[in-house]
């Protein structure tokens, strides 16, 4: 299975945005972000 997100980045995201959920058990692992935080998370990923 391909690693889609580095564990250290996931830890940083979970610390900054506690409502983020990660499903690594699915066929295609996914990070779930509430709609209200989506722009902030994308901006964080772009800038950092």
C-alpha positions as CSV (number, residue, x, y, z in Angstrom):
1,X,0.0,0.0,0.0
2,X,1.3,3.4,-0.9
3,X,1.8,5.9,1.9
4,X,-0.2,9.0,1.1
5,X,0.7,11.2,4.1
6,X,3.8,11.2,6.3
7,X,3.1,10.3,9.9
8,X,4.9,13.4,11.2
9,X,2.8,15.6,9.0
10,X,-0.4,13.9,10.2
11,X,0.7,14.5,13.8
12,X,1.3,18.2,13.0
13,X,-2.1,18.5,11.4
14,X,-3.9,16.7,14.3
15,X,-2.1,19.1,16.7
16,X,-3.1,22.2,14.8
17,X,-6.6,21.0,13.7
18,X,-7.9,18.5,16.4
19,X,-11.1,17.8,14.4
20,X,-9.2,16.2,11.5
21,X,-9.7,12.5,11.2
22,X,-7.5,10.0,9.3
23,X,-8.7,6.7,8.0
24,X,-5.6,4.6,7.2
25,X,-7.6,1.3,7.1
26,X,-9.6,2.2,4.0
27,X,-8.7,1.0,0.5
28,X,-7.6,4.5,-0.2
29,X,-6.5,6.2,3.0
30,X,-8.1,9.6,3.6
31,X,-7.8,12.7,5.8
32,X,-11.3,14.0,6.7
33,X,-11.5,17.7,7.3
34,X,-14.7,19.5,8.5
35,X,-15.9,22.0,5.9
36,X,-15.5,24.9,8.3
37,X,-11.8,24.2,8.6
38,X,-11.0,23.2,5.0
39,X,-9.7,26.6,3.8
40,X,-7.5,27.0,6.9
41,X,-6.1,23.5,6.5
42,X,-5.3,24.0,2.8
43,X,-3.7,27.4,3.5
44,X,-1.6,25.7,6.3
45,X,-0.4,23.0,3.9
46,X,0.4,25.5,1.2
47,X,2.3,27.9,3.4
48,X,4.2,25.4,5.6
